[in-house]
Amino acid sequence: MKLPLTNDPIARKKTYMKFDGDDKTIITEQKVDHIIEHAQRLSNEYRPGSMIGNTQRHHQKVAEIPATLYYDLVKKLGDPKHNAKAWKRWLNDKDNQLFRTGGGNI
């Protein structure tokens, strides 16, 4: 049996509580098609060396990760600030390249 908890139409995210006998599980589903399309557009706009000589551009976006996936990765890999190697490995993995917004490796 699934009991709906939240529905966020803007983020396209739904959260349910699932009951299996005595066990309760919280499940979050999120449609990521629009996030992947946005990451692909940003990737197509990326130009290597575009930050060279631009003194006003200090950050480069490297990925567009859905919120539900991000928080699962924080549980698995830890905070990106404290475990940068694992996050770089995950971002450079071919299976996760749909979330990348630029070229090259991190």
N, C-alpha and C positions, 0 to 999 in steps of 0.2 A: 504494500500500500504506500502511495506517495502523497504527502501532505505539502501543498505549496506554502513556502514561507515568504519569499519576496519575488517581485517581478520588476525589473528595470528595463523598460523599453528603449531608453536612450543608449545604454551600454549593451543592449540585447542579451541580458543576463537573467537567468531564472535560478532560484535556489529552492530545493525541496528537502524535506525530511523523509527518509525512506525507512519503513519498519519491516524487519524480517524477524518475526518471533519476538524475542526479548531484545534484539539488537536494534539500535537507532543509528542511522548514517545520514549525514548531511551531504547533499550532492549539489554542486553548482555547475550549471551548463551555460556556455556563452558562445554565441555565433561569432566567428572571427573572420568571415569573408571580407567585410568592409575594412578590417584592420590590415589584412594581408594585401588588399588592393591599394590601400594608402601607402603601405611600406614599399610596394612595387613602384608606385608613382614617384616616391622619394628616391628610390634606387635609380630610376631612369633619369632623374634630374641631377644626380650626383656627377660631379666633374672632379677627377683627380687633381690635386694641387690647388683647389679653389680657395683654400685658407691661406696660402702663401702670399704674403704681402698685404693681407687684409687685417689691419690692426683692430678692427671693430668686431671681428668674428672670433670668439674665444672657445666655442664649444662646437662639436660635431656630433650630430645624432647618429647613432650606429644601429639602432633597432627600434621596432615598434612591437612591444610584447603585450598581449592581452592581460588584463588585471588578474584573472583567475590563474593563468599560467604563471605569471610573475610571482604570485604569493605561494604557489606550489613549489616553484624553484627556490624561493627564499627558505622554505622549510627544508628542501633537499640540499641546496648548495650553501646556504647562509647568506648574509648580507653582501651585496656586490662590493661594498667598500672593504670588507674584511676578507673576502675570498675571491679576489679579482681573477686569479688563474683559472678557477673552475668556471666562472662566468665567461671568460674569454674562450675557453675550450667549448662551452655550450654554444656560444654565438658563432664560432668558426666551424662548427659541425655542419656538414652538408644537409643533414635532415632538418636543420633549423634555419636554413638560408632564406626561407620565405619571409622571415621576420626582419631580415637585415635591410638597412636603408642606404647603404653605401657599398663601395667596392673594396677589394683587398681583404686582408686579415686584420684582426684587432690585436 
